[in-house]
Amino acid sequence: MDEQHNDTNIGPRDVAEPLRRAIGDRYLTYALSTIMHRALPDARDGLKPVHRRILYAMRRLRLTASGGFLKSAKISGDTMGDFHPHGDAAIYDAMARLAQDFVIRYPLVDGQGNFGNIDGDNPAASRYTEARMTIMSEALLDGLDENAVDFRPNYDGRLQEPVVLPASYPNLLANGSSGIAVGMATNIPPHNIGELLDACLHLIKAPDARDETLLNYVPGPDFPTGGIIVEPKDSIAKAYATGRGAFRLRCRYEVEDLGRGTWQVVVTEIPYQVQKSKLIERIAELIQTKKTPILADVRDESADDIRIVLEPRSKNVDPDVLMGMLYRNCDLEIRFSLNMNVLIDGVTPKVCSMKEVLRAFLDFRREVLIRRAEHRMEKIDHRLEVLEGLIVAFLNLDRVIDIIRYDESPKDALMREDWGKDHVRALSEADYVPPATVATEDELGLTDVQAEAILNMRLRSLRKLEEMELVAERDKLMEERAGLEDLLDSGDLQWKAIADQLREVRKAFGKDAPGGARRTTFAEAGEVEEVPLEAMIDREPITVVCSQMGWIRAMKGHIDLSQDLKFKDGDRPRFIFHAETTDRLLVFGSNGRFYTLSAANLPGGRGMGEPLRLMIDLPNEAEILSFLIHQPDRRLLVASDAGDGFIVPENDVVAQTRAGKQVLNVRDGARALLCKPVNGDAVAVVGQNRKVLVFMADELPEMGRGKGVRLQKYKDGGLSDATTFTFADGLTWLDPAGRTRTESDLSEWIGKRASSGRMAPRGFPRDNKFT
């Protein structure tokens, strides 16, 4: 019933098809539209449709590089209304990008007004800015009136737009491109146009040149913001040969001497597409979080140029060490990806090597050259036809005047008139082969074009000098036509002409032209080795204070540990010890995790400090059990209140993140109880039942993580305390009166690990603690 009901709802114009096929066909159509008409550039002119249409609309508005400016709103409006039926905001953004000299190596739009800046600020609204073309964009459009490329109807069929621009230089590599299509993307860095043209000239001489040879001419990208490429040459060669890869790009900096041994780093060029404001915010964040403790301050002193000042915390720091830390932690070093995915013939997307892209450009230039030559020949043929008619008119001037003066239809009369041998002689001079429209010896009348030209001739032209000029012009055009015929018949002449054109472009835009010199240089990576914290921080004494409630601070100097300190109401001291700013501190929680802190990053001691839980991810239900200065070669005894424990090397407990490192596994209601350095060859444990057990430390396993082994056996209760000591020196504790007491004869309490032990000796502390 449902199927019959559905069939009755299908109208005469509706088409029923499976949903899978319908979605697949429509999505494929969308994908192809995105790939061809939005995201991927054309290898021939290096432009996407929106950029091509913007430049063509500006040309129609006659916004030449030497002319006046026009409001950007007018340009984007004309582009949208005539050629690109999308949002004017998107069109204006695309146009603004073409005007930004920190984004485009060779800007194609000359902007007047606020077109954004390297800080990441957006351009002003289109009604406030003005624009015109640059000489670079005019070079892309050169030859458009000479049938150099195909035209197609615009979106509504009212106008014609070029399928591709003639492009006098390889704009795809010169200015680069980026875009995300459906299932594919492209990302091409800008290059130096002089180097690209040198590579093109080499390819003309040696079409089978290897990819590695082209690197002698194009060693790598040339970013508009400069910088230093530190990518190995082998990696660059592989990237250009395959069309995929990446380039490591660093900032350029100088070390300024401030006198008396002090200095500062000044960054003068930042990596491509890095926003300066966000970069400085990131560096300031590194200073605030003390991830780069050797950096004291950052200042932005930029005007028209880039000037970012980095102040070291100490003059003893090596500038290379400082910059090495910043390379790892911020965008003073980036990796720029290369994905040369382009429309190689305007239709087919393909990941190309640099040689393939340049080859596509050169083949396109040959096609443009042939089409322009053929167009010029058509113009010459038309002009020669007119010239022959004018020359015939001068040879038979009196008869022409009589026809024009007395005949009712002078044009028809001129075409019917038999001009005799003079006409044939005028047409047959030199080696000129007349077009099919020109009269021959059997048909001695004038053509329609010639008759019209004679009728439109001015009276002032009826003089002997004009006849001489017509003959001279005819001879010159016939000579030019012969040269064009030779050009069209010879591939060698065509490539020679293309090479000459490229040399002219190189002369205009190459390294000797304003702004044509290479900006990005090359250097070895110079990897900076990991430097210990002690080498980066001034070594200063501090006193670490942690309260019972978990508030921590670092007071300058080694103060008297017995003096009274201020704490919040209801709080009291828990851990107080001397340390150095270069120390790393270990915190052990009752959840069995170790947390690591840098002493240099602790808050100052002027106030009450800060909660420790803001610096590490210690759960609220977990208690701080131990606070130690990290000693790399030391071993620690860790144990839970269930009586399980083991020995762990201190190097294995250092955590790299705020979340800490799980070392002692506790479960089923158990909690970590203690963490103590191993000092000696024996272990003493006491349970809540006041039974003491002594055994040798080598009975405990050394582990990096785990639950551990049983230290002492209990019928009820659990572990109260444990310690390590040197068996020969005896076991020491404080009696209830506070006196140190040592028990040398431990034979009564010696046993195997995991045994029950014996009752504590007389005078053992009531809290069942060894210390």
C-alpha positions in Angstrom: 0.0 0.0 0.0 2.8 2.4 0.8 4.5 1.8 -2.5 1.3 2.4 -4.4 0.7 5.6 -2.3 4.2 6.8 -3.1 3.9 6.2 -6.8 0.7 8.3 -6.9 2.6 11.2 -5.4 5.3 11.3 -8.2 4.7 14.1 -10.5 5.3 14.1 -14.3 8.6 16.0 -13.8 9.8 14.0 -10.8 12.5 11.2 -11.3 12.5 8.3 -8.9 16.0 6.8 -8.2 17.7 5.0 -5.3 18.8 7.3 -2.5 22.3 5.9 -2.6 22.7 6.8 -6.3 21.1 10.2 -5.9 23.4 11.1 -3.0 26.5 9.7 -4.7 25.9 11.6 -8.0 25.2 14.9 -6.2 28.1 14.6 -3.8 30.4 13.8 -6.7 29.1 16.9 -8.5 29.8 19.0 -5.5 33.2 17.5 -5.0 34.2 18.2 -8.6 32.9 21.7 -8.4 34.9 22.4 -5.2 38.1 20.9 -6.7 37.9 22.6 -10.1 36.2 25.9 -9.3 37.2 26.8 -5.8 40.0 25.1 -4.0 42.8 24.1 -6.4 44.8 26.5 -8.5 45.5 26.1 -12.2 49.1 25.1 -13.0 49.1 27.4 -16.0 48.4 30.8 -14.4 48.6 29.7 -10.7 45.2 31.3 -9.9 41.9 30.0 -8.6 38.7 31.2 -10.3 37.9 33.9 -7.7 41.4 35.5 -8.2 41.2 35.2 -11.9 37.8 36.9 -12.0 38.9 39.7 -9.7 41.9 40.5 -12.0 39.7 40.3 -15.1 37.0 42.6 -13.5 39.8 45.1 -12.5 41.0 45.0 -16.1 37.5 45.8 -17.4 37.4 48.7 -15.0 40.8 49.9 -16.5 42.5 49.9 -13.1 46.0 49.8 -14.5 49.1 49.9 -12.4 49.8 53.5 -13.5 46.2 54.6 -13.3 43.9 55.7 -10.5 42.5 53.7 -7.6 38.9 52.6 -7.3 36.8 51.7 -4.2 37.2 48.0 -3.3 33.4 47.8 -2.9 33.0 48.6 -6.6 35.6 46.0 -7.6 34.1 43.2 -5.5 30.6 44.2 -6.5 31.5 44.1 -10.2 33.2 40.7 -9.7 30.2 39.3 -7.9 27.6 40.7 -10.3 29.4 39.8 -13.6 31.5 36.7 -12.9 31.6 35.3 -9.4 28.1 34.8 -7.9 29.2 34.3 -4.3 29.4 36.5 -1.3 31.0 39.9 -1.7 32.8 39.4 1.7 34.6 36.3 0.4 35.5 38.1 -2.8 36.9 41.1 -0.9 38.9 38.8 1.4 40.4 37.1 -1.6 41.3 40.5 -3.1 42.7 41.8 0.1 45.0 38.7 0.3 46.3 39.5 -3.1 47.3 43.0 -1.8 49.1 41.8 1.4 52.8 41.9 0.9 53.4 39.7 3.9 51.3 37.0 2.4 51.9 37.3 -1.4 55.5 37.4 -2.5 54.6 39.4 -5.6 51.3 41.3 -4.8 48.8 41.3 -7.6 46.7 44.1 -6.2 48.0 47.5 -5.2 45.9 48.4 -2.1 45.4 51.9 -0.7 44.1 52.0 2.9 44.0 49.4 5.6 44.4 45.9 4.1 45.4 44.2 7.3 48.8 43.6 8.9 51.1 40.9 10.0 49.6 41.0 13.5 46.5 39.3 12.2 44.2 42.4 12.1 41.5 42.2 9.4 41.4 44.7 6.5 39.1 47.7 6.8 35.6 47.4 5.2 35.6 47.5 1.4 33.9 50.9 1.4 37.0 52.4 3.0 39.7 50.9 0.9 40.8 51.4 -2.7 42.8 49.3 -5.1 44.2 48.9 -8.6 46.3 46.3 -10.4 50.1 46.0 -10.1 52.6 45.4 -12.9 52.7 41.8 -11.9 49.0 41.3 -12.5 49.3 43.2 -15.8 51.9 40.7 -16.8 49.5 37.9 -16.1 46.9 39.5 -18.3 49.3 40.4 -21.2 47.9 39.1 -24.5 44.3 38.7 -23.4 43.1 40.8 -26.3 45.1 38.7 -28.8 43.1 35.5 -28.6 45.8 34.0 -26.3 43.3 32.0 -24.3 39.8 30.6 -24.6 36.8 32.5 -23.2 33.6 31.0 -21.9 30.2 32.5 -21.0 29.9 33.8 -17.4 27.4 32.3 -15.0 24.3 33.9 -16.6 25.5 34.0 -20.2 25.6 37.8 -20.5 29.4 38.2 -20.7 32.5 36.2 -21.6 35.3 35.5 -19.1 38.8 33.9 -19.7 39.2 30.3 -18.9 42.8 31.0 -17.9 45.1 34.0 -18.0 48.0 34.2 -20.4 50.5 34.5 -17.5 54.0 35.8 -18.6 55.7 34.1 -15.6 55.1 30.9 -13.5 52.7 32.5 -11.0 51.8 29.3 -9.3 55.3 28.8 -7.8 56.1 32.5 -7.6 53.2 33.4 -5.3 52.2 29.9 -4.0 48.7 28.8 -3.2 46.8 26.9 -0.5 43.3 25.4 -0.4 41.2 22.6 0.9 39.0 20.7 -1.5 37.0 17.5 -1.0 39.3 14.7 -0.2 42.4 16.6 -1.3 44.2 19.8 -0.4 47.1 21.9 -1.8 49.8 24.0 -0.1 52.5 25.6 -2.2 55.0 28.1 -0.8 56.1 31.2 -2.8 59.4 31.2 -4.7 61.7 33.8 -6.2 60.6 34.6 -9.7 64.1 35.2 -11.0 65.1 31.7 -9.9 62.0 30.2 -11.5 62.7 31.9 -14.8 66.3 30.6 -14.7 64.9 27.1 -14.2 62.5 27.6 -17.1 65.3 28.7 -19.4 67.3 25.7 -18.4 64.3 23.4 -19.2 64.0 25.0 -22.6 67.6 24.2 -23.3 67.4 20.7 -21.7 63.9 19.4 -21.7 65.0 16.1 -20.1 66.7 17.9 -17.1 66.6 16.0 -13.8 64.7 17.3 -10.8 68.0 17.6 -8.9 69.4 19.9 -11.6 66.6 22.4 -11.1 67.6 22.8 -7.5 70.7 24.6 -8.8 68.4 27.3 -10.0 65.6 27.1 -7.4 67.2 26.0 -4.1 63.9 26.4 -2.1 61.0 28.7 -1.3 61.4 32.4 -1.0 58.9 33.7 1.6 57.7 37.3 1.6 58.5 37.5 5.3 62.1 36.2 4.9 63.3 33.8 7.5 65.9 31.0 7.4 65.2 27.6 5.9 67.1 24.9 7.9 65.8 21.9 6.1 68.5 19.5 4.8 69.1 19.6 1.0 68.2 16.0 0.6 64.8 16.5 2.1 64.2 19.6 -0.1 65.2 17.6 -3.2 62.8 14.8 -2.3 60.0 17.2 -1.7 60.3 18.9 -5.0 60.7 15.6 -6.8 57.6 14.1 -5.3 55.5 17.2 -4.8 55.1 16.4 -1.1 57.3 17.3 1.9 57.9 20.1 4.4 60.4 22.9 5.1 61.7 23.9 8.5 61.6 27.6 8.7 63.1 29.7 11.5 63.0 33.4 12.4 66.0 35.7 11.7 67.5 37.3 14.8 70.4 39.4 15.9 72.2 39.6 19.2 72.6 43.2 20.3 75.4 44.1 22.7 74.1 46.4 25.5 77.5 46.9 27.1 79.0 45.5 30.4 78.5 42.0 29.2 74.7 42.3 28.8 72.8 41.6 25.6 69.4 41.1 24.1 68.0 39.1 21.1 66.2 41.1 18.4 64.0 39.1 16.0 63.8 40.9 12.7 62.0 38.3 10.6 59.3 35.9 11.7 58.3 32.7 9.9 55.7 32.8 7.1 52.0 33.0 8.0 52.8 33.4 11.7 50.8 36.3 13.3 53.1 38.5 15.2 50.6 39.3 18.0 49.8 35.7 18.7 53.5 34.8 18.6 54.3 37.5 21.3 51.3 36.3 23.4 52.7 32.7 23.2 56.2 33.9 24.3 54.7 35.9 27.2 52.8 32.8 28.2 56.0 30.8 28.3 57.6 33.5 30.5 54.6 33.5 32.9 54.4 29.7 33.2 58.2 29.6 33.5 58.6 27.0 30.7 61.5 29.1 29.5 63.1 30.2 32.8 66.1 31.8 31.1 63.9 34.3 29.3 63.0 37.4 31.4 60.9 39.6 29.1 59.6 40.1 25.5 58.8 43.4 23.9 57.3 44.4 20.6 59.1 47.4 19.2 57.9 46.9 15.6 57.0 49.8 13.4 57.0 49.2 9.6 59.6 46.5 10.2 59.7 43.6 12.6 61.5 44.1 15.9 60.7 41.7 18.7 63.1 42.1 21.7 63.9 39.1 23.9 65.6 39.8 27.2 67.5 36.9 28.9 67.2 36.5 32.7 71.0 36.3 33.0 73.8 37.5 30.8 75.6 34.2 31.3 73.0 32.4 29.1 74.0 31.3 25.6 71.8 33.1 23.0 71.7 29.9 21.0 70.4 28.0 24.0 67.7 30.6 24.5 66.6 30.5 20.9 66.8 26.7 20.9 64.2 26.6 23.7 62.0 29.1 21.9 62.2 27.1 18.7 60.8 24.1 20.5 58.1 25.9 22.4 56.7 28.6 20.0 56.3 29.5 16.4 59.7 31.1 16.0 60.3 27.8 14.1 57.6 26.2 12.0 57.3 23.4 9.5 55.7 24.6 6.2 54.1 21.7 4.4 54.4 21.2 0.6 51.6 19.6 -1.2 51.8 20.5 -4.9 48.3 19.4 -5.8 47.2 21.4 -8.8 45.0 21.3 -11.9 47.7 20.4 -14.4 45.5 21.0 -17.5 42.8 23.1 -15.9 40.7 20.0 -15.3 42.6 17.1 -13.8 44.0 17.4 -10.2 47.5 15.9 -9.8 50.3 16.1 -7.3 53.2 17.4 -9.4 56.9 17.8 -9.0 58.4 21.2 -9.6 59.6 20.1 -13.0 56.1 19.0 -14.0 54.7 22.4 -12.9 57.3 24.3 -14.8 56.8 22.0 -17.8 53.1 22.7 -17.8 53.8 26.5 -17.7 56.2 26.3 -20.6 53.8 24.2 -22.7 51.1 26.8 -21.9 53.4 29.6 -23.0 54.0 27.9 -26.3 50.3 27.6 -26.8 49.8 31.2 -26.0 52.6 32.2 -28.4 51.1 30.2 -31.3 47.6 31.6 -30.7 48.9 35.2 -30.5 51.0 34.6 -33.7 47.9 33.3 -35.5 45.8 36.2 -34.2 48.5 38.6 -35.4 48.5 37.0 -38.8 44.7 37.4 -39.1 45.1 41.1 -38.2 48.0 41.4 -40.8 45.9 39.7 -43.5 43.0 42.0 -42.8 45.2 45.1 -42.9 47.0 43.9 -46.1 43.7 43.5 -47.8 42.8 47.0 -46.8 46.2 48.3 -47.9 45.9 46.7 -51.3 42.6 48.3 -51.9 43.9 51.7 -50.9 46.9 51.3 -53.2 44.6 50.4 -56.1 42.6 53.5 -55.3 45.7 55.7 -55.5 46.7 54.0 -58.8 43.3 54.8 -60.2 42.5 57.9 -58.2 40.5 59.7 -60.9 38.3 56.8 -61.7 37.6 56.2 -58.0 36.6 59.9 -57.6 34.3 59.7 -60.5 32.6 56.6 -59.1 32.1 58.1 -55.7 30.9 61.4 -57.2 28.4 60.3 -59.7 27.4 56.7 -59.0 24.3 56.1 -56.9 25.9 53.0 -55.2 29.6 53.7 -55.2 30.5 50.7 -53.0 28.9 48.2 -55.5 30.4 50.1 -58.4 33.9 49.9 -56.8 33.4 46.1 -56.4 32.2 45.7 -60.0 34.9 47.8 -61.6 37.6 46.1 -63.6 40.8 47.7 -62.3 43.0 45.9 -64.9 46.6 45.1 -64.7 47.5 47.8 -62.1 45.3 45.9 -59.6 47.0 42.6 -60.3 50.4 44.2 -60.0 49.6 45.8 -56.7 48.4 42.5 -55.3 51.3 40.4 -56.6 54.4 42.3 -55.5 56.9 40.5 -53.3 56.2 37.0 -52.2 52.8 37.8 -50.7 50.1 35.1 -51.0 46.7 37.0 -51.0 43.9 35.8 -48.7 41.0 34.1 -50.2 38.9 37.3 -49.9 41.2 39.3 -52.1 40.4 39.5 -55.9 42.7 37.6 -58.2 43.5 38.1 -61.9 40.3 36.5 -63.0 38.3 38.5 -60.5 39.7 42.1 -60.8 37.1 43.9 -58.6 37.6 45.1 -55.0 36.4 43.2 -52.0 33.8 44.4 -49.7 36.4 45.3 -47.1 38.6 47.2 -49.6 35.6 49.1 -51.0 34.5 50.1 -47.5 38.1 51.3 -46.7 38.2 53.4 -49.8 34.9 55.1 -49.1 36.0 55.8 -45.5 39.3 57.4 -46.7 39.8 61.1 -45.8 40.4 63.6 -48.6 43.6 64.8 -46.9 45.0 61.3 -47.5 44.9 61.9 -51.3 48.5 62.9 -51.7 51.6 61.2 -53.0 53.3 60.9 -49.6 50.4 58.8 -48.3 50.7 56.4 -51.2 54.4 55.9 -50.3 53.5 55.3 -46.7 50.9 52.7 -47.7 53.4 50.8 -49.8 56.0 51.0 -47.0 53.5 49.7 -44.4 52.5 46.9 -46.8 56.0 45.8 -47.2 56.7 45.9 -43.5 53.6 43.9 -42.7 54.4 41.3 -45.4 57.9 41.0 -43.9 56.3 40.5 -40.4 53.9 38.0 -41.8 56.7 36.0 -43.3 58.4 35.9 -39.9 55.2 34.7 -38.2 54.9 31.9 -40.8 58.4 30.8 -40.1 57.7 31.0 -36.4 54.6 28.8 -36.7 56.4 26.3 -38.8 59.5 25.9 -36.5 59.4 24.6 -33.0 63.0 25.8 -32.4 61.9 29.4 -33.3 59.0 29.1 -31.0 61.1 28.0 -28.0 63.7 30.8 -28.9 60.8 33.3 -28.8 59.6 32.0 -25.5 63.1 32.2 -24.0 63.4 35.8 -25.2 60.1 36.6 -23.5 61.2 35.0 -20.3 64.4 37.0 -20.3 62.4 40.2 -20.7 60.3 39.2 -17.7 63.4 38.3 -15.7 64.8 41.7 -16.5 61.7 43.4 -15.3 61.0 41.3 -12.2 64.2 39.4 -11.4 66.8 39.8 -8.7 68.0 43.2 -9.9 64.4 44.7 -9.9 63.0 46.4 -6.8 61.9 43.7 -4.4 63.2 41.0 -6.6 66.2 39.8 -4.4 65.9 36.6 -2.4 64.6 37.2 1.1 64.7 33.7 2.6 68.2 32.3 3.2 69.5 28.8 4.0 71.5 27.5 7.0 72.3 24.3 8.8 69.8 23.3 11.5 72.3 23.6 14.3 70.3 21.5 16.7 70.6 22.7 20.3 71.3 19.9 22.8 69.1 19.4 25.8 70.6 21.6 28.5 70.2 20.8 32.2 68.1 23.1 34.2 71.1 24.2 36.3 72.7 25.7 33.2 69.6 27.8 32.5 68.7 29.1 35.9 70.7 31.3 38.3 71.5 29.1 41.3 70.1 30.8 44.3 69.3 29.5 47.8 65.6 29.3 48.8 63.5 27.9 51.6 60.5 25.8 50.5 57.5 26.1 52.8 54.4 23.9 52.4 51.6 24.2 54.9 49.2 21.5 56.2 46.5 22.8 53.9 48.8 22.5 50.8 49.8 26.2 50.3 53.4 26.4 49.0 55.9 29.2 48.7 59.6 29.7 48.2 61.3 32.3 50.5 64.6 33.8 49.4 67.7 32.5 51.1 68.2 29.8 53.7 66.2 31.0 56.7 66.2 29.5 60.2 63.8 26.5 59.9 62.7 27.0 63.5 61.5 30.6 63.2 57.8 31.3 63.2 56.2 31.9 59.8 52.8 33.3 59.0 50.1 31.0 57.7 46.3 31.4 57.0 43.9 31.0 59.9 43.6 27.4 60.9 46.7 26.4 58.9 50.1 25.3 60.1 53.5 24.3 58.7 53.9 20.8 57.2 57.2 20.8 55.2 60.0 23.3 55.5 63.4 22.7 54.1 66.3 24.4 52.3 66.7 24.1 48.5 68.2 25.8 45.5 66.4 27.3 42.6 67.9 24.7 40.3 66.4 21.8 42.3 63.5 19.6 41.2 61.1 18.7 43.9 59.2 15.5 44.3 55.7 15.3 45.8 54.3 11.9 46.8 50.5 11.6 47.3 48.4 9.1 49.1 47.1 8.0 45.7 50.5 6.5 45.0 51.5 9.1 42.4 54.7 11.2 42.2 54.5 14.8 41.0 57.5 16.9 39.9 57.9 20.6 40.5 60.7 23.0 39.5 61.9 25.0 42.5 62.4 28.0 40.2 58.7 28.0 39.4 57.4 28.2 43.0 55.6 31.4 44.0 57.5 34.0 46.0 57.5 34.1 49.8 56.0 37.6 50.3 52.5 36.3 50.7 51.0 33.0 51.8 51.9 31.4 48.5 49.6 29.4 46.2 47.7 26.1 46.5 49.9 23.3 45.4 46.9 21.7 43.8 46.9 24.5 41.2 50.4 23.5 40.0 49.8 19.7 39.9 46.7 17.6 39.3 46.6 16.2 42.9 43.0 15.0 43.7 41.2 16.7 46.6 40.8 13.4 48.4 44.6 12.7 48.2 46.9 13.7 50.9 50.5 15.0 50.5 52.7 12.4 52.2 56.3 13.4 51.3 58.0 16.4 49.8 61.6 15.7 48.7 64.4 17.3 46.8 65.2 15.1 43.8 68.5 13.3 44.0 69.0 11.3 40.8 71.1 8.4 42.2 68.9 7.8 45.3 66.5 5.0 45.9 63.1 5.3 47.7 61.1 3.0 49.9 57.4 3.3 49.2 54.6 1.4 51.0 50.9 1.4 51.5 48.9 1.2 54.8 48.0 -2.4 53.8 51.6 -3.4 54.4 52.8 -3.7 50.7 55.8 -1.9 49.4 59.0 -2.0 47.3 62.1 0.1 46.5 62.0 2.3 43.4 65.0 4.2 41.8 64.3 7.9 42.2 65.0 8.6 38.5 62.0 6.4 37.6 59.5 8.6 39.6 60.2 11.9 37.9 57.0 13.1 36.1 57.0 15.2 32.9 53.4 16.4 33.2 51.0 17.9 35.8 49.2 14.6 36.0 52.2 13.0 37.7 53.4 9.4 37.5 51.7 6.4 39.1 54.3 4.4 41.0 52.6 2.6 43.9 49.4 0.9 42.9 46.8 1.0 45.6 43.3 -0.5 45.5 40.5 -2.0 47.6 40.5 0.9 50.0 44.2 0.9 50.6 46.2 4.2 50.5 49.8 5.0 50.1 51.4 5.6 53.5 55.0 6.6 53.2 58.0 7.4 50.9 61.4 7.5 52.5 65.0 7.5 51.1 66.8 4.2 51.4 69.7 4.7 53.9 71.3 1.5 54.9 71.1 -2.2 54.4 68.2 -3.1 56.7 64.5 -2.3 56.9 62.4 -1.9 60.1 58.6 -1.9 60.0 56.0 -1.5 62.8 52.4 -2.3 62.5 49.4 -0.7 64.2 49.5 -3.7 66.6 52.9 -2.3 67.8 54.8 -5.3 66.5 58.2 -4.5 65.1 59.9 -6.5 62.3 63.5 -6.1 61.0 64.8 -7.7 57.8 67.5 -7.0 55.2 66.7 -4.5 52.5 67.8 -6.9 49.7 64.6 -9.0 50.5 62.6 -6.1 48.9 62.4 -6.0 45.1 63.5 -2.9 43.1 60.6 -1.9 40.8 59.5 1.0 38.7 55.9 0.6 39.4 53.6 -1.9 41.0 51.8 -3.0 44.2 54.9 -4.3 45.8 55.3 -7.3 48.2 54.2 -7.9 51.7 56.4 -6.2 54.3 54.7 -7.6 57.5 51.9 -10.0 58.3 48.8 -8.7 60.3 45.8 -10.4 61.8 44.1 -7.1 62.0 45.1 -3.5 61.3 47.9 -2.5 58.9 51.2 -0.8 58.6 52.0 2.1 60.8 55.6 3.1 59.8 58.7 1.8 58.1 62.3 3.0 57.9 65.7 1.9 56.6 69.0 1.9 58.6 72.5 0.4 58.7 72.2 -2.8 60.6 75.7 -2.5 62.2 74.8 0.9 63.7 71.5 -0.3 65.3 68.0 1.0 65.1 67.4 4.5 66.4 64.2 6.2 67.5 63.0 9.0 69.8 61.5 8.0 73.1 58.4 9.7 74.5 60.7 12.1 76.4 62.3 13.2 73.1 65.6 11.5 73.8 67.4 9.6 71.0 67.6 5.9 71.8 69.5 3.2 69.9 68.9 -0.5 70.0 72.0 -2.4 68.9 70.8 -5.9 69.7 68.0 -6.5 67.3 68.1 -10.3 67.3 64.7 -10.4 69.0 63.0 -8.6 66.1 64.9 -10.0 63.2 62.8 -12.2 60.9 61.9 -12.9 57.4 60.0 -10.4 55.3 56.2 -10.8 55.7 56.5 -12.4 59.1 54.6 -11.0 62.1 57.4 -9.6 64.2 57.6 -9.0 68.0 56.2 -6.4 70.3 58.2 -3.1 70.2 60.9 -2.6 72.8 60.3 -0.6 76.0 60.4 3.2 75.3 59.2 2.9 71.7 57.1 6.0 70.7 53.3 5.7 71.4 52.5 7.0 67.9 54.3 3.9 66.4 56.6 6.1 64.4 60.4 5.7 64.1 61.0 9.4 63.6 
